[in-house]
Amino acid sequence: MGASFPGFSKEAVKFFRDLEKNNNRDWFEARKPVYLEQVKAPMEALVTSLGAEMIKFAPNEVTTPQKAIYRIYRDTRFSSDKTPYKTHVGASFFRHDLGRHIAGGYYFEVSHKHVGLAGGVYMPTPDNLRILRAHIMENHARFGKLVREKKLVSAMGELQGEKLSRPPKGFPCEHPGMEWIKFKAWYYWKELAADLMTSPQLLKEIVTRFKLMQPVIAFLNEPLLADKKRRAPLETGWV
């Protein structure tokens, strides 16, 4: 029997809806028990169940609830929006030997407005960006086939990411994979109906889309893993 999750409660949906209207510390602190019981605890259970399914197709990206789930507190230091709390709860799943966001991984979030799912490389470092572009250049036909796979596109839409207006320096302008090489990040993002949050189908929908994205994410991690292996003697010394 596979893992299961009954869905979040209607109280969790109401919590986020009310939080959007009362995004301040006094209101949140008075209702923190509701957050802990109706949002945080079920989210931990969902991440655990998701991990039990991911181990079948993405075992290296299985992440514990403690490391996967983002805090509800917003970082307002560099934002004009000073509201202290997020009006959603999200979790990311990533290879701990490569890092969160800078390498290929998975993400989902739930709120009273939508259920969001994502996968790919969102914030590559300059070194990772260069490595990924070179990998795509050398394997553009395989990459194009993976990202255009019909079931994947139907479930997640087209590959997204900010692009350069011109070919990056050092890459041949007429290369057939230039449409992908220009990307500064490579990821999918899909928003599903908010009522999925309270449905027992929530886990299945996340698993289905994560599984469809797996070949693309594995491709993106290939050169990063190879680079890490190459660098290992330099960082740890020869054994």
Backbone torsions as a table, in degrees:
resi	resn	phi	psi	omega
1	MET	NA	133.0	-179.4
2	GLY	-77.6	172.1	177.9
3	ALA	-67.6	158.4	-179.9
4	SER	-142.2	162.8	175.6
5	PHE	-153.8	129.2	-173.6
6	PRO	-76.8	-9.1	-173.5
7	GLY	100.0	159.6	176.5
8	PHE	-76.1	160.2	-179.9
9	SER	-80.4	163.0	174.2
10	LYS	-64.3	-27.8	176.9
11	GLU	-63.8	-34.6	177.5
12	ALA	-66.2	-41.8	177.8
13	VAL	-62.6	-44.9	179.4
14	LYS	-63.1	-36.6	178.9
15	PHE	-59.7	-47.8	-179.6
16	PHE	-67.5	-38.3	179.4
17	ARG	-63.9	-42.7	179.9
18	ASP	-72.0	-34.4	178.7
19	LEU	-62.7	-37.1	179.0
20	GLU	-61.6	-31.5	-179.2
21	LYS	-87.9	-18.8	-175.2
22	ASN	-134.2	55.4	-174.0
23	ASN	-82.8	77.7	179.0
24	ASN	-148.4	161.2	-172.4
25	ARG	-64.5	-42.2	-177.4
26	ASP	-60.8	-45.7	-179.0
27	TRP	-63.9	-44.7	-177.1
28	PHE	-64.9	-45.9	-177.4
29	GLU	-62.1	-34.6	179.3
30	ALA	-69.6	-22.8	-177.1
31	ARG	-117.4	18.5	-179.6
32	LYS	-60.1	-37.6	176.8
33	PRO	-58.8	-34.9	177.6
34	VAL	-65.6	-43.6	177.8
35	TYR	-59.9	-47.0	-177.2
36	LEU	-64.6	-39.7	-174.9
37	GLU	-84.8	-38.2	-172.2
38	GLN	-100.0	-17.2	-178.6
39	VAL	-117.4	-60.6	-172.9
40	LYS	-65.3	-48.6	-178.0
41	ALA	-63.1	-47.3	176.0
42	PRO	-62.8	-35.9	178.6
43	MET	-62.6	-41.2	177.4
44	GLU	-62.5	-40.1	178.4
45	ALA	-66.1	-39.6	179.3
46	LEU	-65.2	-44.2	179.4
47	VAL	-63.3	-38.6	177.5
48	THR	-64.0	-44.6	178.9
49	SER	-65.9	-38.7	178.1
50	LEU	-63.9	-40.5	177.5
51	GLY	-60.6	-37.6	178.9
52	ALA	-64.6	-28.1	176.4
53	GLU	-85.4	-39.1	-178.2
54	MET	-64.9	-26.9	-178.2
55	ILE	-61.6	-18.8	-179.6
56	LYS	-80.3	-25.0	-176.2
57	PHE	-134.0	-16.1	177.7
58	ALA	-144.2	61.4	-173.6
59	PRO	-61.8	-30.7	-178.0
60	ASN	-75.5	-15.0	179.9
61	GLU	-100.0	0.3	176.0
62	VAL	-62.0	129.8	-174.3
63	THR	-131.5	137.1	-179.2
64	THR	-67.7	154.0	178.3
65	PRO	-54.4	-37.4	-178.5
66	GLN	-61.9	-34.1	-179.1
67	LYS	-96.4	-24.0	-175.6
68	ALA	-81.9	-40.6	-170.1
69	ILE	-82.1	131.5	178.4
70	TYR	-80.7	148.7	175.2
71	ARG	-66.1	150.5	179.2
72	ILE	-78.5	-14.2	-178.4
73	TYR	-78.3	129.1	179.8
74	ARG	-82.4	147.2	171.3
75	ASP	-89.4	105.7	-174.7
76	THR	-100.2	7.0	-173.6
77	ARG	-58.8	-39.4	-175.0
78	PHE	-116.8	24.2	-177.8
79	SER	-121.2	144.4	175.1
80	SER	-75.5	-19.7	176.5
81	ASP	-86.0	110.5	-175.3
82	LYS	-99.7	11.1	175.4
83	THR	-62.1	133.7	-169.0
84	PRO	-80.6	-14.6	-172.8
85	TYR	-126.1	146.5	173.1
86	LYS	-76.4	147.8	177.6
87	THR	-101.6	29.8	173.6
88	HIS	-152.6	169.2	172.7
89	VAL	-127.8	132.7	-175.6
90	GLY	-132.1	165.0	178.7
91	ALA	-148.1	143.8	177.5
92	SER	-122.7	152.7	-175.5
93	PHE	-129.9	122.5	-169.2
94	PHE	-150.2	159.7	174.6
95	ARG	-73.5	122.5	-177.1
96	HIS	-72.6	-16.5	176.4
97	ASP	-84.6	-6.7	178.6
98	LEU	-118.5	-30.5	175.3
99	GLY	108.0	155.5	179.8
100	ARG	-77.4	137.3	175.6
101	HIS	73.6	-40.1	-173.6
102	ILE	-80.9	-12.1	176.7
103	ALA	-130.0	-179.8	-177.5
104	GLY	-69.2	135.2	178.9
105	GLY	-162.0	-176.0	-176.4
106	TYR	-123.4	157.5	-178.9
107	TYR	-153.0	147.0	167.7
108	PHE	-146.7	157.7	175.6
109	GLU	-145.1	153.9	176.4
110	VAL	-129.6	146.1	177.6
111	SER	-158.2	179.5	177.5
112	HIS	-74.8	-6.6	-178.3
113	LYS	-104.1	-32.8	-178.4
114	HIS	-167.8	168.5	165.4
115	VAL	-110.6	119.6	-177.0
116	GLY	-107.6	138.9	178.2
117	LEU	-131.2	142.5	-177.8
118	ALA	-148.8	161.8	175.1
119	GLY	-165.3	145.5	179.3
120	GLY	136.6	-156.9	177.2
121	VAL	-111.5	118.0	-171.2
122	TYR	-100.0	-39.1	-176.0
123	MET	-137.0	66.0	-178.3
124	PRO	-65.3	145.3	173.5
125	THR	-69.4	163.6	176.7
126	PRO	-54.4	-40.9	178.9
127	ASP	-65.6	-44.7	179.7
128	ASN	-64.8	-37.3	178.6
129	LEU	-60.2	-45.0	179.4
130	ARG	-63.9	-43.5	-179.1
131	ILE	-64.4	-41.9	-179.1
132	LEU	-67.2	-41.1	177.9
133	ARG	-62.5	-42.1	179.1
134	ALA	-64.2	-39.2	179.4
135	HIS	-64.8	-43.0	178.5
136	ILE	-66.3	-40.4	178.9
137	MET	-58.9	-42.1	-176.8
138	GLU	-78.8	-18.0	-176.0
139	ASN	-133.3	37.6	-172.0
140	HIS	-63.7	-35.1	-179.7
141	ALA	-65.5	-44.3	179.0
142	ARG	-66.0	-41.3	179.9
143	PHE	-63.6	-45.7	179.5
144	GLY	-59.4	-39.6	178.8
145	LYS	-65.4	-40.7	-179.1
146	LEU	-65.9	-47.7	-174.5
147	VAL	-75.3	-16.6	179.2
148	ARG	-99.7	6.0	-179.3
149	GLU	-54.9	129.3	-168.0
150	LYS	-60.5	-44.1	-179.5
151	LYS	-65.9	-37.4	178.1
152	LEU	-64.3	-48.3	-178.9
153	VAL	-64.3	-37.5	178.6
154	SER	-64.5	-37.5	-176.8
155	ALA	-83.9	-33.2	-171.6
156	MET	-123.1	-7.9	-176.6
157	GLY	82.9	-170.6	-178.4
158	GLU	-77.4	156.0	175.3
159	LEU	-60.0	136.6	-177.7
160	GLN	-117.7	169.5	177.4
161	GLY	145.3	143.9	176.7
162	GLU	-62.3	143.2	-177.6
163	LYS	-122.7	154.5	168.8
164	LEU	-76.0	151.6	177.0
165	SER	-80.4	-21.4	179.9
166	ARG	-128.3	161.8	176.3
167	PRO	-58.5	140.7	178.4
168	PRO	-65.7	150.7	-178.4
169	LYS	-58.7	134.3	177.3
170	GLY	93.5	-4.0	179.7
171	PHE	-111.6	138.1	-177.7
172	PRO	-63.2	127.8	-173.9
173	CYS	-60.0	-35.0	-174.8
174	GLU	-93.7	14.3	-178.1
175	HIS	-63.4	137.0	-177.3
176	PRO	-65.1	-16.8	178.3
177	GLY	-99.7	15.5	-173.3
178	MET	-61.3	-30.8	179.5
179	GLU	-59.0	-31.5	178.2
180	TRP	-89.3	-32.9	-178.2
181	ILE	-65.9	-30.3	179.8
182	LYS	-67.9	-17.9	-178.2
183	PHE	-61.2	146.1	173.7
184	LYS	-103.0	-9.4	175.1
185	ALA	-159.8	154.2	-177.9
186	TRP	-132.5	111.9	-178.3
187	TYR	-157.5	162.5	172.9
188	TYR	-109.8	148.6	175.7
189	TRP	-145.1	127.6	-178.6
190	LYS	-138.1	132.3	175.5
191	GLU	-107.1	127.3	177.5
192	LEU	-108.5	167.7	-176.0
193	ALA	-58.9	143.6	-177.0
194	ALA	-62.8	-30.8	-176.4
195	ASP	-68.7	-11.9	174.7
196	LEU	-64.7	-24.4	-179.0
197	MET	-57.1	-35.8	-176.8
198	THR	-98.3	8.7	-175.2
199	SER	-98.8	145.7	173.1
200	PRO	-65.5	-10.7	178.5
201	GLN	-82.2	-6.8	-176.2
202	LEU	-55.5	-50.8	-178.8
203	LEU	-59.3	-45.5	-179.2
204	LYS	-60.0	-42.3	-179.0
205	GLU	-65.2	-38.7	178.1
206	ILE	-66.7	-47.9	-178.7
207	VAL	-59.8	-44.7	-178.7
208	THR	-57.9	-46.1	-177.6
209	ARG	-74.7	-36.4	175.3
210	PHE	-61.6	-42.3	-178.5
211	LYS	-64.8	-38.4	178.7
212	LEU	-67.5	-32.4	179.9
213	MET	-80.6	-15.4	-172.4
214	GLN	-54.4	-44.5	-179.7
215	PRO	-61.5	-36.2	178.8
216	VAL	-69.4	-43.5	-179.5
217	ILE	-65.9	-39.1	176.7
218	ALA	-63.1	-40.4	177.8
219	PHE	-60.6	-46.3	-177.8
220	LEU	-65.3	-30.2	-179.6
221	ASN	-82.7	-17.4	-178.1
222	GLU	-51.5	-55.6	-176.0
223	PRO	-71.3	-26.8	179.5
224	LEU	-71.1	-37.8	176.1
225	LEU	-68.1	-40.1	178.7
226	ALA	-64.1	-40.0	179.4
227	ASP	-67.1	-38.4	178.7
228	LYS	-64.2	-40.8	178.9
229	LYS	-64.8	-40.5	-179.9
230	ARG	-65.0	-36.6	-176.9
231	ARG	-81.0	-17.0	-172.6
232	ALA	-52.2	-47.8	179.3
233	PRO	-62.4	-30.2	-179.5
234	LEU	-73.6	-31.9	-176.6
235	GLU	-88.4	-32.2	-174.7
236	THR	-114.0	-13.5	-177.0
237	GLY	86.5	155.7	178.1
238	TRP	-72.6	138.5	179.0
239	VAL	-86.9	NA	NA
